[in-house]
Amino acid sequence: MTAETVSGRRWGRAFAESRGRLVRRATALVAVLALAGAACSSDSNGNDSGSASDLPQAVQDAMSASGFENARWSLQVAPVGGGDAVYSLDADAISGMGSNMKLYSVGTWVDVYGPDATLETPVYGLGSVSGGTLGGDLVLRASGDLVMGGRNAGSGELGYSVPPQPDANGLPGAKPAPGDPLAGLNDLAEQVAASGVTSIDGDVVIDDRLFETWVTYDVEISPIVINDNLVAVVSTPGSEGEPATLEMIPETSAFTLVDDVETAAAGGDTSVDIEPQLDADGQPTNTLVVSGTIAADSDPLLNVYDVPDPASYARTLFIEALERAGVTTTADPAAVNDATVLPAADTYADDAQLASIDSPPISEIATLIWKISHNYGANLTVCLLAVKEGSTDCDDGFAPIRERTDDLGIEPSDVWMLNGAGADFSSTTPEAMVTWLKWMHSLEWGDQLTEMLPILGTDGSLTLAQTDSPAKGKVQAKTGTWAGVDPGTGALLVPGQALAGFMESDGGDLYAFGLYMNGGTFSDPSAIIDVLDGVAAVAAELQQDL
């Protein structure tokens, strides 16, 4: 299993055959709050192994906590402004980095596009307009905008909650993404109406040809993204023995819900799943069966379903938005998106454009991805990097990342990248990560990094970590987790937990760091919560010793 790539709903699938819902919830929680720690003193070169015994006793104690007896720690901590590493332990050793990968992928994306750049999503009318009727197809050309007007776009800060929407599926406390997920489509539809079009005598089509669909860990990465390409379902308990009330977000005819959730007694079991109903040939349909139980005294519970055809989903939602704006169409909203009717990608005429919206600045989207470890968004950035390379093959998006690591003198074998989010076996060395972080901080937008990354005990995936520590607010870093459960024993193995970013000394000096713990083992999967506190303590004690 992968770092935070298997968080939330993907954790659920990965663990279904091993330990059931207890494990799914515990491991999903790791994705929300994962930390990692490491420590040791450097030699005169700042890069050699050092010894754990050189560390302050408080750091040593945190590293030797229960469950870490067989763990291997590696780290490097170095001043951002240059100079030898302050601490270094096996800094040239490969470690599982999990979602630390997002520092490489998203950081490159911000550098290539620029922090203030935006992505434009235009709508074209392919035909003449007579008497308010468009005699042809209406086309929305997808740009890879992750939020499409949702998450309170335009407010200056994209909204999220912890645990975040993509990591839901029964995880207590997860909430739908803030803001109206249809805000962008509604805006575009209203612009179409304002252009004078009142009806469409043709099809409504999503042009998703910006890049080829990229399937990574069973998730399709598409240029069109609405509500994280999820159907969110909130189950609210009723009276004991009665069905729960279901709310679908966004509300749409694209899917039909079957309510098979029963309200259990107060204090009873809360366990809800969402799966597509299968047709006679065993293929999934657009009918979603929501089943299980929810305790009468339970808070509303969020589950999410990965949309299998993002373009067709967006097409239905756009047709519905057009209808709300007073624009009628003869197109069947339930039909599959037909991109074969589209003209060549470079033949759209400027005077055929009827509407457009811009994404928030790239820096805001990057902040969202880093704060909540948004896997879909991180993988999307790799595809957008490929587009800048003139390619529709998302795998080509790794080239600009490699170009930068090569320029920094990072050996190719020191960074292993499987996707943009941090899939299984994604690995790096602490030294490579610190080199990368120092480079990012040197860029024109680098001084924003300490606000863009999760902040210890304050926000994002570090919200609940070390909230009472004097290090609170002084560590800004990206989390990463790679863990799994032995189906025979039920024991939890953590091949890798990572934390990399920046630390501020009490004197105000800034340090880049990479902390990695490999091989923690725990008899009870629910002990993962204790692991969080343990590795957070390592990072906090390390910061306090600067």
WOTA-V307265 format. One record per backbone hydrogen bond with DSSP energy under -1.0 kcal/mol. CO is the residue of the C=O (numbers start at 0). NH is the residue of the N-H. E is the energy in kcal/mol with one decimal. If there is no record, write none. Layout:
BEGIN
co = {CO & CO}
nh = {NH & NH}
e = {E & E}
END
This chain:
BEGIN
co = {2 & 3 & 6 & 7 & 8 & 9 & 10 & 14 & 14 & 14 & 19 & 20 & 21 & 22 & 23 & 24 & 25 & 26 & 28 & 29 & 42 & 50 & 51 & 55 & 56 & 57 & 58 & 59 & 61 & 64 & 66 & 67 & 71 & 73 & 74 & 75 & 76 & 76 & 77 & 78 & 85 & 86 & 88 & 89 & 90 & 94 & 96 & 97 & 98 & 99 & 100 & 101 & 103 & 104 & 105 & 106 & 107 & 108 & 109 & 113 & 114 & 116 & 118 & 120 & 121 & 122 & 122 & 123 & 124 & 127 & 129 & 131 & 131 & 132 & 133 & 133 & 136 & 137 & 138 & 139 & 146 & 147 & 149 & 150 & 151 & 163 & 164 & 165 & 170 & 177 & 179 & 181 & 182 & 183 & 184 & 185 & 186 & 187 & 188 & 189 & 190 & 191 & 192 & 197 & 198 & 199 & 199 & 202 & 204 & 205 & 206 & 213 & 215 & 218 & 220 & 222 & 225 & 226 & 228 & 230 & 231 & 232 & 233 & 234 & 235 & 238 & 241 & 244 & 246 & 248 & 255 & 257 & 259 & 260 & 261 & 262 & 263 & 264 & 270 & 272 & 274 & 276 & 278 & 282 & 285 & 286 & 287 & 288 & 289 & 290 & 291 & 292 & 293 & 294 & 300 & 301 & 302 & 304 & 308 & 309 & 310 & 311 & 312 & 313 & 314 & 315 & 316 & 317 & 318 & 319 & 320 & 321 & 322 & 327 & 331 & 337 & 338 & 343 & 348 & 349 & 351 & 354 & 356 & 360 & 360 & 361 & 362 & 363 & 364 & 365 & 366 & 367 & 368 & 370 & 373 & 374 & 375 & 376 & 377 & 378 & 379 & 380 & 381 & 382 & 383 & 384 & 385 & 386 & 391 & 392 & 393 & 394 & 397 & 398 & 399 & 400 & 401 & 402 & 403 & 404 & 405 & 410 & 411 & 413 & 415 & 422 & 425 & 425 & 426 & 427 & 428 & 429 & 430 & 431 & 432 & 433 & 434 & 435 & 436 & 437 & 439 & 442 & 444 & 445 & 447 & 447 & 448 & 453 & 454 & 454 & 455 & 458 & 459 & 461 & 461 & 465 & 468 & 470 & 473 & 474 & 475 & 477 & 479 & 481 & 483 & 485 & 490 & 491 & 492 & 493 & 493 & 495 & 496 & 497 & 498 & 499 & 500 & 501 & 502 & 504 & 508 & 509 & 510 & 511 & 512 & 513 & 514 & 515 & 516 & 517 & 519 & 521 & 523 & 524 & 525 & 526 & 527 & 528 & 529 & 530 & 531 & 532 & 533 & 534 & 535 & 536 & 537 & 538 & 539 & 540 & 542}
nh = {5 & 6 & 9 & 11 & 12 & 13 & 14 & 17 & 18 & 19 & 23 & 24 & 25 & 26 & 27 & 28 & 29 & 30 & 32 & 33 & 45 & 53 & 54 & 59 & 60 & 61 & 62 & 63 & 64 & 67 & 520 & 70 & 517 & 515 & 88 & 513 & 85 & 86 & 511 & 81 & 41 & 76 & 74 & 92 & 430 & 427 & 99 & 100 & 101 & 102 & 104 & 105 & 107 & 108 & 109 & 110 & 111 & 112 & 113 & 116 & 362 & 361 & 358 & 356 & 140 & 353 & 354 & 138 & 126 & 134 & 132 & 197 & 198 & 129 & 135 & 200 & 125 & 204 & 123 & 206 & 149 & 183 & 152 & 158 & 154 & 166 & 167 & 8 & 173 & 150 & 182 & 185 & 186 & 187 & 188 & 189 & 190 & 191 & 192 & 193 & 194 & 196 & 195 & 327 & 133 & 201 & 329 & 137 & 139 & 207 & 141 & 220 & 218 & 215 & 213 & 143 & 228 & 229 & 306 & 304 & 248 & 302 & 246 & 300 & 244 & 241 & 262 & 235 & 233 & 231 & 287 & 289 & 291 & 243 & 293 & 240 & 295 & 267 & 292 & 290 & 288 & 284 & 281 & 278 & 255 & 276 & 257 & 274 & 259 & 272 & 261 & 270 & 263 & 297 & 234 & 169 & 232 & 230 & 312 & 313 & 314 & 315 & 316 & 317 & 318 & 319 & 320 & 321 & 322 & 323 & 324 & 326 & 325 & 199 & 334 & 340 & 341 & 346 & 351 & 352 & 124 & 122 & 120 & 363 & 364 & 365 & 366 & 367 & 368 & 369 & 370 & 371 & 373 & 460 & 377 & 378 & 379 & 380 & 381 & 382 & 383 & 384 & 385 & 386 & 387 & 388 & 390 & 389 & 211 & 395 & 396 & 397 & 401 & 402 & 403 & 404 & 405 & 406 & 407 & 409 & 408 & 413 & 414 & 428 & 426 & 425 & 96 & 97 & 415 & 94 & 432 & 433 & 434 & 435 & 436 & 437 & 438 & 439 & 440 & 441 & 442 & 445 & 447 & 448 & 450 & 451 & 452 & 476 & 457 & 458 & 472 & 461 & 462 & 456 & 464 & 468 & 471 & 473 & 503 & 455 & 501 & 499 & 497 & 495 & 492 & 489 & 485 & 521 & 483 & 518 & 519 & 481 & 516 & 479 & 514 & 477 & 512 & 475 & 510 & 507 & 504 & 79 & 502 & 77 & 500 & 75 & 498 & 73 & 496 & 71 & 493 & 491 & 526 & 527 & 528 & 530 & 531 & 532 & 533 & 534 & 535 & 536 & 537 & 538 & 539 & 540 & 541 & 542 & 543 & 544 & 545}
e = {-2.0 & -1.4 & -1.7 & -2.1 & -1.5 & -2.2 & -2.3 & -2.1 & -1.7 & -1.1 & -2.0 & -2.7 & -2.2 & -3.0 & -2.0 & -2.0 & -1.1 & -1.1 & -1.9 & -1.9 & -1.0 & -1.8 & -1.7 & -2.1 & -2.8 & -1.7 & -2.2 & -1.4 & -1.1 & -2.3 & -2.1 & -1.5 & -2.8 & -2.4 & -2.4 & -2.1 & -2.8 & -1.4 & -2.8 & -1.4 & -1.0 & -2.5 & -2.4 & -2.1 & -2.7 & -2.3 & -2.5 & -2.0 & -1.7 & -2.2 & -2.4 & -1.7 & -1.7 & -2.0 & -2.4 & -1.9 & -2.9 & -2.6 & -2.3 & -1.3 & -2.4 & -2.3 & -2.0 & -1.7 & -2.6 & -2.9 & -1.4 & -2.9 & -1.4 & -3.0 & -1.8 & -3.4 & -1.9 & -2.4 & -1.6 & -2.9 & -3.2 & -2.8 & -2.9 & -3.2 & -2.6 & -1.3 & -1.1 & -2.3 & -1.8 & -1.5 & -1.4 & -1.1 & -1.9 & -1.0 & -1.8 & -2.8 & -2.2 & -2.3 & -2.5 & -2.4 & -2.0 & -2.2 & -2.2 & -2.3 & -1.4 & -1.4 & -1.6 & -2.4 & -2.8 & -1.0 & -1.6 & -2.6 & -2.5 & -1.1 & -1.9 & -3.1 & -1.2 & -2.3 & -1.7 & -1.9 & -1.6 & -1.4 & -2.4 & -1.9 & -3.3 & -2.5 & -1.9 & -2.6 & -3.0 & -2.6 & -2.7 & -2.8 & -2.7 & -2.8 & -3.3 & -2.6 & -1.6 & -2.7 & -2.1 & -3.3 & -1.6 & -2.7 & -1.8 & -2.1 & -3.3 & -2.6 & -2.1 & -2.8 & -2.3 & -3.7 & -2.8 & -2.1 & -3.0 & -2.8 & -2.5 & -2.9 & -2.1 & -2.2 & -3.0 & -1.9 & -3.1 & -2.2 & -2.3 & -2.7 & -2.3 & -2.2 & -2.2 & -2.5 & -2.5 & -2.2 & -1.9 & -2.6 & -2.1 & -1.9 & -1.6 & -3.0 & -1.3 & -1.9 & -1.7 & -1.1 & -1.4 & -2.1 & -1.6 & -1.6 & -2.8 & -2.7 & -3.1 & -1.1 & -1.6 & -2.8 & -2.0 & -2.0 & -2.4 & -2.6 & -3.0 & -2.0 & -1.8 & -2.1 & -2.2 & -2.4 & -2.3 & -1.6 & -1.0 & -1.4 & -2.2 & -2.0 & -1.8 & -1.9 & -1.7 & -1.2 & -2.5 & -1.9 & -3.1 & -2.1 & -2.4 & -1.4 & -2.5 & -2.5 & -1.4 & -2.2 & -2.7 & -2.1 & -1.5 & -2.6 & -1.7 & -2.3 & -1.3 & -1.1 & -1.2 & -2.3 & -2.4 & -1.1 & -3.2 & -2.7 & -2.4 & -2.7 & -2.2 & -2.3 & -2.7 & -2.5 & -1.9 & -2.7 & -2.4 & -1.1 & -1.3 & -1.8 & -2.1 & -1.6 & -1.6 & -1.6 & -2.0 & -2.1 & -2.4 & -1.8 & -2.2 & -1.5 & -1.8 & -2.1 & -1.3 & -1.1 & -1.8 & -2.6 & -2.6 & -3.0 & -3.1 & -1.9 & -3.2 & -1.8 & -3.0 & -3.2 & -2.7 & -2.5 & -2.4 & -1.4 & -1.7 & -2.5 & -2.4 & -1.4 & -2.5 & -3.1 & -2.2 & -2.7 & -2.7 & -2.2 & -2.9 & -2.3 & -2.4 & -2.6 & -1.9 & -1.6 & -2.1 & -2.3 & -2.1 & -3.3 & -3.1 & -3.4 & -2.3 & -1.8 & -1.5 & -1.9 & -1.7 & -1.4 & -2.3 & -2.9 & -2.2 & -1.9 & -1.4 & -1.9 & -2.6 & -2.9 & -2.3 & -2.2 & -2.1 & -1.2 & -1.3}
END
